[in-house]
Amino acid sequence: MTDFNDKSTLKHDSASNMESLKNAITNGQENRLKALLTNLLLDELQKGYLINLAENNGNSKIVRLLNALPATP
């Protein structure tokens, strides 16, 4: 039986993470985006891509949220 609360057995898949982030941005789900970004550190390229996506969707709140995130070079 799988214990979904045991995070030690879950894999961190960066492709799935990005897809979830993109979907939250596209759907304007600010609270979901905040939850997805918890304990996640993006690099500059990923952050820039997500900011461009949010700008293209016209969501200024999400753009501000993403701009405030730290990113690795």
N, CA, C, O and CB atoms as a CASP TS submission, in Angstrom:
PFRMAT TS
TARGET T0000
AUTHOR 0000-0000-0000
METHOD Language model
MODEL 1
PARENT N/A
ATOM      1  N   MET     1       0.847  -1.183   0.000  1.00  0.00           N
ATOM      2  CA  MET     1       0.000   0.000   0.000  1.00  0.00           C
ATOM      3  C   MET     1       0.888   1.240   0.000  1.00  0.00           C
ATOM      4  O   MET     1       1.869   1.303   0.741  1.00  0.00           O
ATOM      5  CB  MET     1      -0.961   0.001   1.224  1.00  0.00           C
ATOM      6  N   THR     2       0.559   2.196  -0.802  1.00  0.00           N
ATOM      7  CA  THR     2       1.349   3.413  -0.926  1.00  0.00           C
ATOM      8  C   THR     2       0.875   4.456   0.073  1.00  0.00           C
ATOM      9  O   THR     2      -0.318   4.734   0.187  1.00  0.00           O
ATOM     10  CB  THR     2       1.269   3.967  -2.352  1.00  0.00           C
ATOM     11  N   ASP     3       1.831   5.026   0.792  1.00  0.00           N
ATOM     12  CA  ASP     3       1.535   6.121   1.711  1.00  0.00           C
ATOM     13  C   ASP     3       1.893   7.418   1.007  1.00  0.00           C
ATOM     14  O   ASP     3       3.072   7.753   0.893  1.00  0.00           O
ATOM     15  CB  ASP     3       2.316   5.973   3.066  1.00  0.00           C
ATOM     16  N   PHE     4       0.896   8.151   0.532  1.00  0.00           N
ATOM     17  CA  PHE     4       1.139   9.365  -0.232  1.00  0.00           C
ATOM     18  C   PHE     4       1.671  10.504   0.634  1.00  0.00           C
ATOM     19  O   PHE     4       2.121  11.522   0.108  1.00  0.00           O
ATOM     20  CB  PHE     4      -0.130   9.799  -0.920  1.00  0.00           C
ATOM     21  N   ASN     5       1.625  10.344   1.953  1.00  0.00           N
ATOM     22  CA  ASN     5       2.180  11.352   2.839  1.00  0.00           C
ATOM     23  C   ASN     5       3.662  11.138   3.090  1.00  0.00           C
ATOM     24  O   ASN     5       4.321  12.007   3.661  1.00  0.00           O
ATOM     25  CB  ASN     5       1.436  11.357   4.146  1.00  0.00           C
ATOM     26  N   ASP     6       4.195  10.001   2.677  1.00  0.00           N
ATOM     27  CA  ASP     6       5.610   9.709   2.854  1.00  0.00           C
ATOM     28  C   ASP     6       6.373  10.259   1.657  1.00  0.00           C
ATOM     29  O   ASP     6       6.499   9.595   0.628  1.00  0.00           O
ATOM     30  CB  ASP     6       5.854   8.180   3.019  1.00  0.00           C
ATOM     31  N   LYS     7       6.873  11.463   1.801  1.00  0.00           N
ATOM     32  CA  LYS     7       7.528  12.141   0.689  1.00  0.00           C
ATOM     33  C   LYS     7       8.875  11.526   0.330  1.00  0.00           C
ATOM     34  O   LYS     7       9.416  11.807  -0.740  1.00  0.00           O
ATOM     35  CB  LYS     7       7.714  13.595   1.020  1.00  0.00           C
ATOM     36  N   SER     8       9.424  10.685   1.214  1.00  0.00           N
ATOM     37  CA  SER     8      10.709  10.066   0.922  1.00  0.00           C
ATOM     38  C   SER     8      10.623   9.081  -0.231  1.00  0.00           C
ATOM     39  O   SER     8      11.636   8.775  -0.859  1.00  0.00           O
ATOM     40  CB  SER     8      11.238   9.369   2.148  1.00  0.00           C
ATOM     41  N   THR     9       9.417   8.578  -0.518  1.00  0.00           N
ATOM     42  CA  THR     9       9.273   7.615  -1.598  1.00  0.00           C
ATOM     43  C   THR     9       8.807   8.263  -2.901  1.00  0.00           C
ATOM     44  O   THR     9       8.744   7.602  -3.937  1.00  0.00           O
ATOM     45  CB  THR     9       8.303   6.532  -1.190  1.00  0.00           C
ATOM     46  N   LEU    10       8.482   9.544  -2.852  1.00  0.00           N
ATOM     47  CA  LEU    10       8.017  10.230  -4.051  1.00  0.00           C
ATOM     48  C   LEU    10       9.200  10.783  -4.829  1.00  0.00           C
ATOM     49  O   LEU    10      10.170  11.256  -4.237  1.00  0.00           O
ATOM     50  CB  LEU    10       7.038  11.357  -3.689  1.00  0.00           C
ATOM     51  N   LYS    11       9.123  10.727  -6.141  1.00  0.00           N
ATOM     52  CA  LYS    11      10.189  11.255  -6.982  1.00  0.00           C
ATOM     53  C   LYS    11       9.886  12.701  -7.337  1.00  0.00           C
ATOM     54  O   LYS    11       8.730  13.083  -7.518  1.00  0.00           O
ATOM     55  CB  LYS    11      10.358  10.403  -8.260  1.00  0.00           C
ATOM     56  N   HIS    12      10.928  13.487  -7.431  1.00  0.00           N
ATOM     57  CA  HIS    12      10.788  14.870  -7.852  1.00  0.00           C
ATOM     58  C   HIS    12      11.105  14.928  -9.336  1.00  0.00           C
ATOM     59  O   HIS    12      12.259  14.785  -9.737  1.00  0.00           O
ATOM     60  CB  HIS    12      11.720  15.824  -7.028  1.00  0.00           C
ATOM     61  N   ASP    13      10.102  15.133 -10.129  1.00  0.00           N
ATOM     62  CA  ASP    13      10.239  15.135 -11.579  1.00  0.00           C
ATOM     63  C   ASP    13      10.128  16.572 -12.059  1.00  0.00           C
ATOM     64  O   ASP    13       9.044  17.156 -12.025  1.00  0.00           O
ATOM     65  CB  ASP    13       9.163  14.228 -12.259  1.00  0.00           C
ATOM     66  N   SER    14      11.238  17.148 -12.505  1.00  0.00           N
ATOM     67  CA  SER    14      11.241  18.555 -12.891  1.00  0.00           C
ATOM     68  C   SER    14      10.330  18.829 -14.079  1.00  0.00           C
ATOM     69  O   SER    14       9.757  19.914 -14.168  1.00  0.00           O
ATOM     70  CB  SER    14      12.646  19.000 -13.216  1.00  0.00           C
ATOM     71  N   ALA    15      10.181  17.874 -14.994  1.00  0.00           N
ATOM     72  CA  ALA    15       9.281  18.072 -16.135  1.00  0.00           C
ATOM     73  C   ALA    15       7.831  18.170 -15.660  1.00  0.00           C
ATOM     74  O   ALA    15       7.073  19.007 -16.150  1.00  0.00           O
ATOM     75  CB  ALA    15       9.433  16.917 -17.157  1.00  0.00           C
ATOM     76  N   SER    16       7.452  17.337 -14.729  1.00  0.00           N
ATOM     77  CA  SER    16       6.095  17.385 -14.182  1.00  0.00           C
ATOM     78  C   SER    16       5.874  18.670 -13.395  1.00  0.00           C
ATOM     79  O   SER    16       4.804  19.275 -13.453  1.00  0.00           O
ATOM     80  CB  SER    16       5.832  16.165 -13.286  1.00  0.00           C
ATOM     81  N   ASN    17       6.918  19.081 -12.648  1.00  0.00           N
ATOM     82  CA  ASN    17       6.817  20.332 -11.905  1.00  0.00           C
ATOM     83  C   ASN    17       6.567  21.504 -12.846  1.00  0.00           C
ATOM     84  O   ASN    17       5.689  22.328 -12.590  1.00  0.00           O
ATOM     85  CB  ASN    17       8.088  20.572 -11.087  1.00  0.00           C
ATOM     86  N   MET    18       7.328  21.583 -13.926  1.00  0.00           N
ATOM     87  CA  MET    18       7.159  22.691 -14.873  1.00  0.00           C
ATOM     88  C   MET    18       5.788  22.640 -15.526  1.00  0.00           C
ATOM     89  O   MET    18       5.156  23.680 -15.716  1.00  0.00           O
ATOM     90  CB  MET    18       8.254  22.655 -15.948  1.00  0.00           C
ATOM     91  N   GLU    19       5.325  21.464 -15.868  1.00  0.00           N
ATOM     92  CA  GLU    19       4.003  21.327 -16.490  1.00  0.00           C
ATOM     93  C   GLU    19       2.912  21.806 -15.533  1.00  0.00           C
ATOM     94  O   GLU    19       1.978  22.491 -15.948  1.00  0.00           O
ATOM     95  CB  GLU    19       3.745  19.859 -16.905  1.00  0.00           C
ATOM     96  N   SER    20       3.030  21.447 -14.259  1.00  0.00           N
ATOM     97  CA  SER    20       2.057  21.893 -13.254  1.00  0.00           C
ATOM     98  C   SER    20       2.106  23.406 -13.085  1.00  0.00           C
ATOM     99  O   SER    20       1.065  24.054 -12.976  1.00  0.00           O
ATOM    100  CB  SER    20       2.321  21.203 -11.904  1.00  0.00           C
ATOM    101  N   LEU    21       3.320  23.975 -13.063  1.00  0.00           N
ATOM    102  CA  LEU    21       3.464  25.427 -12.955  1.00  0.00           C
ATOM    103  C   LEU    21       2.843  26.124 -14.158  1.00  0.00           C
ATOM    104  O   LEU    21       2.124  27.111 -14.006  1.00  0.00           O
ATOM    105  CB  LEU    21       4.944  25.812 -12.826  1.00  0.00           C
ATOM    106  N   LYS    22       3.120  25.613 -15.349  1.00  0.00           N
ATOM    107  CA  LYS    22       2.560  26.206 -16.575  1.00  0.00           C
ATOM    108  C   LYS    22       1.042  26.161 -16.562  1.00  0.00           C
ATOM    109  O   LYS    22       0.390  27.135 -16.937  1.00  0.00           O
ATOM    110  CB  LYS    22       3.091  25.478 -17.818  1.00  0.00           C
ATOM    111  N   ASN    23       0.473  25.040 -16.132  1.00  0.00           N
ATOM    112  CA  ASN    23      -0.986  24.923 -16.084  1.00  0.00           C
ATOM    113  C   ASN    23      -1.588  25.902 -15.088  1.00  0.00           C
ATOM    114  O   ASN    23      -2.617  26.517 -15.369  1.00  0.00           O
ATOM    115  CB  ASN    23      -1.395  23.498 -15.721  1.00  0.00           C
ATOM    116  N   ALA    24      -0.964  26.052 -13.934  1.00  0.00           N
ATOM    117  CA  ALA    24      -1.480  26.993 -12.928  1.00  0.00           C
ATOM    118  C   ALA    24      -1.424  28.423 -13.457  1.00  0.00           C
ATOM    119  O   ALA    24      -2.355  29.199 -13.239  1.00  0.00           O
ATOM    120  CB  ALA    24      -0.673  26.880 -11.609  1.00  0.00           C
ATOM    121  N   ILE    25      -0.347  28.776 -14.148  1.00  0.00           N
ATOM    122  CA  ILE    25      -0.218  30.123 -14.714  1.00  0.00           C
ATOM    123  C   ILE    25      -1.255  30.344 -15.800  1.00  0.00           C
ATOM    124  O   ILE    25      -1.940  31.366 -15.810  1.00  0.00           O
ATOM    125  CB  ILE    25       1.196  30.345 -15.280  1.00  0.00           C
ATOM    126  N   THR    26      -1.374  29.397 -16.707  1.00  0.00           N
ATOM    127  CA  THR    26      -2.316  29.520 -17.816  1.00  0.00           C
ATOM    128  C   THR    26      -3.759  29.631 -17.329  1.00  0.00           C
ATOM    129  O   THR    26      -4.566  30.353 -17.914  1.00  0.00           O
ATOM    130  CB  THR    26      -2.179  28.331 -18.751  1.00  0.00           C
ATOM    131  N   ASN    27      -4.075  28.912 -16.255  1.00  0.00           N
ATOM    132  CA  ASN    27      -5.437  28.931 -15.715  1.00  0.00           C
ATOM    133  C   ASN    27      -5.656  30.034 -14.691  1.00  0.00           C
ATOM    134  O   ASN    27      -6.754  30.161 -14.149  1.00  0.00           O
ATOM    135  CB  ASN    27      -5.757  27.601 -15.087  1.00  0.00           C
ATOM    136  N   GLY    28      -4.621  30.842 -14.415  1.00  0.00           N
ATOM    137  CA  GLY    28      -4.757  31.951 -13.476  1.00  0.00           C
ATOM    138  C   GLY    28      -4.948  31.516 -12.038  1.00  0.00           C
ATOM    139  O   GLY    28      -5.577  32.228 -11.255  1.00  0.00           O
ATOM    140  N   GLN    29      -4.414  30.359 -11.677  1.00  0.00           N
ATOM    141  CA  GLN    29      -4.588  29.807 -10.334  1.00  0.00           C
ATOM    142  C   GLN    29      -3.445  30.261  -9.431  1.00  0.00           C
ATOM    143  O   GLN    29      -2.472  29.536  -9.224  1.00  0.00           O
ATOM    144  CB  GLN    29      -4.659  28.261 -10.382  1.00  0.00           C
ATOM    145  N   GLU    30      -3.580  31.456  -8.905  1.00  0.00           N
ATOM    146  CA  GLU    30      -2.522  32.056  -8.093  1.00  0.00           C
ATOM    147  C   GLU    30      -2.224  31.244  -6.830  1.00  0.00           C
ATOM    148  O   GLU    30      -1.057  31.018  -6.508  1.00  0.00           O
ATOM    149  CB  GLU    30      -2.909  33.475  -7.710  1.00  0.00           C
ATOM    150  N   ASN    31      -3.252  30.807  -6.116  1.00  0.00           N
ATOM    151  CA  ASN    31      -3.033  30.035  -4.889  1.00  0.00           C
ATOM    152  C   ASN    31      -2.386  28.692  -5.185  1.00  0.00           C
ATOM    153  O   ASN    31      -1.512  28.246  -4.441  1.00  0.00           O
ATOM    154  CB  ASN    31      -4.353  29.823  -4.153  1.00  0.00           C
ATOM    155  N   ARG    32      -2.803  28.050  -6.257  1.00  0.00           N
ATOM    156  CA  ARG    32      -2.179  26.771  -6.641  1.00  0.00           C
ATOM    157  C   ARG    32      -0.721  26.994  -7.005  1.00  0.00           C
ATOM    158  O   ARG    32       0.139  26.187  -6.650  1.00  0.00           O
ATOM    159  CB  ARG    32      -2.935  26.118  -7.831  1.00  0.00           C
ATOM    160  N   LEU    33      -0.436  28.078  -7.708  1.00  0.00           N
ATOM    161  CA  LEU    33       0.936  28.393  -8.090  1.00  0.00           C
ATOM    162  C   LEU    33       1.801  28.595  -6.844  1.00  0.00           C
ATOM    163  O   LEU    33       2.925  28.096  -6.778  1.00  0.00           O
ATOM    164  CB  LEU    33       0.974  29.653  -8.984  1.00  0.00           C
ATOM    165  N   LYS    34       1.282  29.319  -5.866  1.00  0.00           N
ATOM    166  CA  LYS    34       2.024  29.528  -4.622  1.00  0.00           C
ATOM    167  C   LYS    34       2.338  28.197  -3.955  1.00  0.00           C
ATOM    168  O   LYS    34       3.449  27.989  -3.468  1.00  0.00           O
ATOM    169  CB  LYS    34       1.230  30.427  -3.663  1.00  0.00           C
ATOM    170  N   ALA    35       1.363  27.299  -3.932  1.00  0.00           N
ATOM    171  CA  ALA    35       1.571  25.988  -3.318  1.00  0.00           C
ATOM    172  C   ALA    35       2.622  25.183  -4.083  1.00  0.00           C
ATOM    173  O   ALA    35       3.453  24.508  -3.477  1.00  0.00           O
ATOM    174  CB  ALA    35       0.249  25.210  -3.262  1.00  0.00           C
ATOM    175  N   LEU    36       2.583  25.256  -5.402  1.00  0.00           N
ATOM    176  CA  LEU    36       3.553  24.518  -6.210  1.00  0.00           C
ATOM    177  C   LEU    36       4.967  25.054  -6.050  1.00  0.00           C
ATOM    178  O   LEU    36       5.938  24.302  -6.138  1.00  0.00           O
ATOM    179  CB  LEU    36       3.156  24.564  -7.667  1.00  0.00           C
ATOM    180  N   LEU    37       5.081  26.349  -5.815  1.00  0.00           N
ATOM    181  CA  LEU    37       6.396  26.976  -5.697  1.00  0.00           C
ATOM    182  C   LEU    37       7.035  26.782  -4.325  1.00  0.00           C
ATOM    183  O   LEU    37       8.215  27.084  -4.144  1.00  0.00           O
ATOM    184  CB  LEU    37       6.282  28.445  -5.990  1.00  0.00           C
ATOM    185  N   THR    38       6.276  26.285  -3.367  1.00  0.00           N
ATOM    186  CA  THR    38       6.813  26.045  -2.035  1.00  0.00           C
ATOM    187  C   THR    38       7.941  25.032  -2.121  1.00  0.00           C
ATOM    188  O   THR    38       7.777  23.948  -2.680  1.00  0.00           O
ATOM    189  CB  THR    38       5.709  25.554  -1.073  1.00  0.00           C
ATOM    190  N   ASN    39       9.080  25.392  -1.566  1.00  0.00           N
ATOM    191  CA  ASN    39      10.265  24.523  -1.541  1.00  0.00           C
ATOM    192  C   ASN    39      10.791  24.166  -2.930  1.00  0.00           C
ATOM    193  O   ASN    39      11.435  23.131  -3.101  1.00  0.00           O
ATOM    194  CB  ASN    39       9.945  23.256  -0.796  1.00  0.00           C
ATOM    195  N   LEU    40      10.525  25.003  -3.906  1.00  0.00           N
ATOM    196  CA  LEU    40      11.010  24.770  -5.260  1.00  0.00           C
ATOM    197  C   LEU    40      11.883  25.952  -5.665  1.00  0.00           C
ATOM    198  O   LEU    40      11.464  27.102  -5.539  1.00  0.00           O
ATOM    199  CB  LEU    40       9.826  24.573  -6.263  1.00  0.00           C
ATOM    200  N   LEU    41      13.079  25.683  -6.144  1.00  0.00           N
ATOM    201  CA  LEU    41      13.982  26.736  -6.583  1.00  0.00           C
ATOM    202  C   LEU    41      14.187  26.603  -8.087  1.00  0.00           C
ATOM    203  O   LEU    41      14.661  25.575  -8.571  1.00  0.00           O
ATOM    204  CB  LEU    41      15.340  26.667  -5.824  1.00  0.00           C
ATOM    205  N   LEU    42      13.830  27.641  -8.809  1.00  0.00           N
ATOM    206  CA  LEU    42      13.952  27.651 -10.264  1.00  0.00           C
ATOM    207  C   LEU    42      15.283  28.253 -10.671  1.00  0.00           C
ATOM    208  O   LEU    42      15.889  29.014  -9.915  1.00  0.00           O
ATOM    209  CB  LEU    42      12.794  28.430 -10.906  1.00  0.00           C
ATOM    210  N   ASP    43      15.735  27.912 -11.866  1.00  0.00           N
ATOM    211  CA  ASP    43      16.897  28.621 -12.389  1.00  0.00           C
ATOM    212  C   ASP    43      16.395  29.828 -13.187  1.00  0.00           C
ATOM    213  O   ASP    43      15.196  29.960 -13.430  1.00  0.00           O
ATOM    214  CB  ASP    43      17.791  27.678 -13.280  1.00  0.00           C
ATOM    215  N   GLU    44      17.310  30.698 -13.590  1.00  0.00           N
ATOM    216  CA  GLU    44      16.941  31.946 -14.280  1.00  0.00           C
ATOM    217  C   GLU    44      16.148  31.684 -15.564  1.00  0.00           C
ATOM    218  O   GLU    44      15.211  32.421 -15.869  1.00  0.00           O
ATOM    219  CB  GLU    44      18.199  32.753 -14.612  1.00  0.00           C
ATOM    220  N   LEU    45      16.509  30.654 -16.308  1.00  0.00           N
ATOM    221  CA  LEU    45      15.828  30.330 -17.557  1.00  0.00           C
ATOM    222  C   LEU    45      14.384  29.906 -17.306  1.00  0.00           C
ATOM    223  O   LEU    45      13.467  30.367 -17.987  1.00  0.00           O
ATOM    224  CB  LEU    45      16.578  29.224 -18.297  1.00  0.00           C
ATOM    225  N   GLN    46      14.187  29.027 -16.327  1.00  0.00           N
ATOM    226  CA  GLN    46      12.838  28.589 -15.980  1.00  0.00           C
ATOM    227  C   GLN    46      11.989  29.759 -15.502  1.00  0.00           C
ATOM    228  O   GLN    46      10.842  29.917 -15.919  1.00  0.00           O
ATOM    229  CB  GLN    46      12.889  27.503 -14.904  1.00  0.00           C
ATOM    230  N   LYS    47      12.554  30.568 -14.635  1.00  0.00           N
ATOM    231  CA  LYS    47      11.839  31.716 -14.089  1.00  0.00           C
ATOM    232  C   LYS    47      11.438  32.677 -15.208  1.00  0.00           C
ATOM    233  O   LYS    47      10.300  33.144 -15.251  1.00  0.00           O
ATOM    234  CB  LYS    47      12.704  32.443 -13.041  1.00  0.00           C
ATOM    235  N   GLY    48      12.369  32.970 -16.106  1.00  0.00           N
ATOM    236  CA  GLY    48      12.073  33.862 -17.227  1.00  0.00           C
ATOM    237  C   GLY    48      10.970  33.320 -18.125  1.00  0.00           C
ATOM    238  O   GLY    48      10.105  34.068 -18.580  1.00  0.00           O
ATOM    239  N   TYR    49      11.006  32.022 -18.376  1.00  0.00           N
ATOM    240  CA  TYR    49       9.973  31.395 -19.201  1.00  0.00           C
ATOM    241  C   TYR    49       8.601  31.540 -18.557  1.00  0.00           C
ATOM    242  O   TYR    49       7.629  31.895 -19.223  1.00  0.00           O
ATOM    243  CB  TYR    49      10.294  29.914 -19.431  1.00  0.00           C
ATOM    244  N   LEU    50       8.527  31.263 -17.255  1.00  0.00           N
ATOM    245  CA  LEU    50       7.244  31.354 -16.557  1.00  0.00           C
ATOM    246  C   LEU    50       6.743  32.790 -16.485  1.00  0.00           C
ATOM    247  O   LEU    50       5.539  33.028 -16.578  1.00  0.00           O
ATOM    248  CB  LEU    50       7.367  30.779 -15.152  1.00  0.00           C
ATOM    249  N   ILE    51       7.645  33.747 -16.320  1.00  0.00           N
ATOM    250  CA  ILE    51       7.253  35.167 -16.314  1.00  0.00           C
ATOM    251  C   ILE    51       6.685  35.556 -17.677  1.00  0.00           C
ATOM    252  O   ILE    51       5.654  36.224 -17.753  1.00  0.00           O
ATOM    253  CB  ILE    51       8.465  36.076 -15.954  1.00  0.00           C
ATOM    254  N   ASN    52       7.355  35.142 -18.750  1.00  0.00           N
ATOM    255  CA  ASN    52       6.847  35.429 -20.097  1.00  0.00           C
ATOM    256  C   ASN    52       5.474  34.813 -20.317  1.00  0.00           C
ATOM    257  O   ASN    52       4.600  35.438 -20.917  1.00  0.00           O
ATOM    258  CB  ASN    52       7.822  34.914 -21.155  1.00  0.00           C
ATOM    259  N   LEU    53       5.282  33.594 -19.836  1.00  0.00           N
ATOM    260  CA  LEU    53       3.986  32.930 -19.966  1.00  0.00           C
ATOM    261  C   LEU    53       2.905  33.716 -19.231  1.00  0.00           C
ATOM    262  O   LEU    53       1.810  33.914 -19.757  1.00  0.00           O
ATOM    263  CB  LEU    53       4.059  31.491 -19.425  1.00  0.00           C
ATOM    264  N   ALA    54       3.215  34.164 -18.016  1.00  0.00           N
ATOM    265  CA  ALA    54       2.250  34.938 -17.230  1.00  0.00           C
ATOM    266  C   ALA    54       1.950  36.279 -17.896  1.00  0.00           C
ATOM    267  O   ALA    54       0.803  36.724 -17.912  1.00  0.00           O
ATOM    268  CB  ALA    54       2.778  35.164 -15.806  1.00  0.00           C
ATOM    269  N   GLU    55       2.987  36.923 -18.449  1.00  0.00           N
ATOM    270  CA  GLU    55       2.783  38.199 -19.151  1.00  0.00           C
ATOM    271  C   GLU    55       1.893  38.001 -20.370  1.00  0.00           C
ATOM    272  O   GLU    55       1.007  38.815 -20.631  1.00  0.00           O
ATOM    273  CB  GLU    55       4.137  38.811 -19.576  1.00  0.00           C
ATOM    274  N   ASN    56       2.120  36.935 -21.109  1.00  0.00           N
ATOM    275  CA  ASN    56       1.309  36.649 -22.296  1.00  0.00           C
ATOM    276  C   ASN    56      -0.136  36.341 -21.945  1.00  0.00           C
ATOM    277  O   ASN    56      -1.038  36.558 -22.755  1.00  0.00           O
ATOM    278  CB  ASN    56       1.901  35.489 -23.064  1.00  0.00           C
ATOM    279  N   ASN    57      -0.357  35.830 -20.725  1.00  0.00           N
ATOM    280  CA  ASN    57      -1.718  35.549 -20.274  1.00  0.00           C
ATOM    281  C   ASN    57      -2.350  36.761 -19.592  1.00  0.00           C
ATOM    282  O   ASN    57      -3.520  36.721 -19.214  1.00  0.00           O
ATOM    283  CB  ASN    57      -1.719  34.359 -19.322  1.00  0.00           C
ATOM    284  N   GLY    58      -1.583  37.832 -19.435  1.00  0.00           N
ATOM    285  CA  GLY    58      -2.124  39.075 -18.893  1.00  0.00           C
ATOM    286  C   GLY    58      -2.436  39.038 -17.410  1.00  0.00           C
ATOM    287  O   GLY    58      -3.315  39.765 -16.948  1.00  0.00           O
ATOM    288  N   ASN    59      -1.733  38.208 -16.656  1.00  0.00           N
ATOM    289  CA  ASN    59      -2.001  38.119 -15.222  1.00  0.00           C
ATOM    290  C   ASN    59      -0.892  38.817 -14.443  1.00  0.00           C
ATOM    291  O   ASN    59       0.152  38.227 -14.164  1.00  0.00           O
ATOM    292  CB  ASN    59      -2.128  36.643 -14.778  1.00  0.00           C
ATOM    293  N   SER    60      -1.129  40.070 -14.097  1.00  0.00           N
ATOM    294  CA  SER    60      -0.101  40.884 -13.440  1.00  0.00           C
ATOM    295  C   SER    60       0.216  40.401 -12.025  1.00  0.00           C
ATOM    296  O   SER    60       1.353  40.546 -11.575  1.00  0.00           O
ATOM    297  CB  SER    60      -0.545  42.333 -13.391  1.00  0.00           C
ATOM    298  N   LYS    61      -0.757  39.830 -11.315  1.00  0.00           N
ATOM    299  CA  LYS    61      -0.495  39.316  -9.970  1.00  0.00           C
ATOM    300  C   LYS    61       0.508  38.164 -10.022  1.00  0.00           C
ATOM    301  O   LYS    61       1.428  38.092  -9.207  1.00  0.00           O
ATOM    302  CB  LYS    61      -1.806  38.853  -9.304  1.00  0.00           C
ATOM    303  N   ILE    62       0.324  37.286 -10.966  1.00  0.00           N
ATOM    304  CA  ILE    62       1.234  36.150 -11.106  1.00  0.00           C
ATOM    305  C   ILE    62       2.598  36.623 -11.581  1.00  0.00           C
ATOM    306  O   ILE    62       3.616  36.078 -11.152  1.00  0.00           O
ATOM    307  CB  ILE    62       0.661  35.107 -12.083  1.00  0.00           C
ATOM    308  N   VAL    63       2.646  37.617 -12.450  1.00  0.00           N
ATOM    309  CA  VAL    63       3.933  38.171 -12.895  1.00  0.00           C
ATOM    310  C   VAL    63       4.695  38.723 -11.704  1.00  0.00           C
ATOM    311  O   VAL    63       5.891  38.470 -11.564  1.00  0.00           O
ATOM    312  CB  VAL    63       3.725  39.279 -13.960  1.00  0.00           C
ATOM    313  N   ARG    64       4.015  39.477 -10.837  1.00  0.00           N
ATOM    314  CA  ARG    64       4.665  40.024  -9.639  1.00  0.00           C
ATOM    315  C   ARG    64       5.145  38.909  -8.716  1.00  0.00           C
ATOM    316  O   ARG    64       6.243  38.983  -8.164  1.00  0.00           O
ATOM    317  CB  ARG    64       3.702  40.953  -8.883  1.00  0.00           C
ATOM    318  N   LEU    65       4.328  37.885  -8.552  1.00  0.00           N
ATOM    319  CA  LEU    65       4.692  36.753  -7.709  1.00  0.00           C
ATOM    320  C   LEU    65       5.959  36.075  -8.239  1.00  0.00           C
ATOM    321  O   LEU    65       6.872  35.771  -7.470  1.00  0.00           O
ATOM    322  CB  LEU    65       3.530  35.743  -7.637  1.00  0.00           C
ATOM    323  N   LEU    66       6.011  35.843  -9.538  1.00  0.00           N
ATOM    324  CA  LEU    66       7.161  35.177 -10.140  1.00  0.00           C
ATOM    325  C   LEU    66       8.404  36.063 -10.101  1.00  0.00           C
ATOM    326  O   LEU    66       9.507  35.565  -9.879  1.00  0.00           O
ATOM    327  CB  LEU    66       6.846  34.782 -11.580  1.00  0.00           C
ATOM    328  N   ASN    67       8.242  37.351 -10.311  1.00  0.00           N
ATOM    329  CA  ASN    67       9.383  38.267 -10.260  1.00  0.00           C
ATOM    330  C   ASN    67      10.022  38.302  -8.874  1.00  0.00           C
ATOM    331  O   ASN    67      11.224  38.535  -8.747  1.00  0.00           O
ATOM    332  CB  ASN    67       8.947  39.670 -10.662  1.00  0.00           C
ATOM    333  N   ALA    68       9.235  38.075  -7.859  1.00  0.00           N
ATOM    334  CA  ALA    68       9.738  38.111  -6.482  1.00  0.00           C
ATOM    335  C   ALA    68      10.487  36.841  -6.073  1.00  0.00           C
ATOM    336  O   ALA    68      11.144  36.816  -5.032  1.00  0.00           O
ATOM    337  CB  ALA    68       8.590  38.337  -5.532  1.00  0.00           C
ATOM    338  N   LEU    69      10.391  35.801  -6.880  1.00  0.00           N
ATOM    339  CA  LEU    69      11.047  34.533  -6.539  1.00  0.00           C
ATOM    340  C   LEU    69      12.557  34.610  -6.706  1.00  0.00           C
ATOM    341  O   LEU    69      13.056  35.236  -7.641  1.00  0.00           O
ATOM    342  CB  LEU    69      10.495  33.409  -7.401  1.00  0.00           C
ATOM    343  N   PRO    70      13.281  33.972  -5.795  1.00  0.00           N
ATOM    344  CA  PRO    70      14.722  33.850  -6.017  1.00  0.00           C
ATOM    345  C   PRO    70      14.967  32.807  -7.102  1.00  0.00           C
ATOM    346  O   PRO    70      14.144  31.917  -7.317  1.00  0.00           O
ATOM    347  CB  PRO    70      15.466  33.465  -4.698  1.00  0.00           C
ATOM    348  N   ALA    71      16.093  32.923  -7.776  1.00  0.00           N
ATOM    349  CA  ALA    71      16.429  31.955  -8.818  1.00  0.00           C
ATOM    350  C   ALA    71      17.938  31.723  -8.825  1.00  0.00           C
ATOM    351  O   ALA    71      18.721  32.607  -8.477  1.00  0.00           O
ATOM    352  CB  ALA    71      15.940  32.445 -10.212  1.00  0.00           C
ATOM    353  N   THR    72      18.315  30.545  -9.219  1.00  0.00           N
ATOM    354  CA  THR    72      19.745  30.240  -9.333  1.00  0.00           C
ATOM    355  C   THR    72      20.236  30.638 -10.722  1.00  0.00           C
ATOM    356  O   THR    72      19.477  30.591 -11.690  1.00  0.00           O
ATOM    357  CB  THR    72      20.019  28.728  -9.065  1.00  0.00           C
ATOM    358  N   PRO    73      21.494  31.025 -10.817  1.00  0.00           N
ATOM    359  CA  PRO    73      22.036  31.410 -12.134  1.00  0.00           C
ATOM    360  C   PRO    73      22.163  30.232 -13.084  1.00  0.00           C
ATOM    361  O   PRO    73      22.602  30.400 -14.222  1.00  0.00           O
ATOM    362  CB  PRO    73      23.393  32.062 -11.968  1.00  0.00           C
TER
END
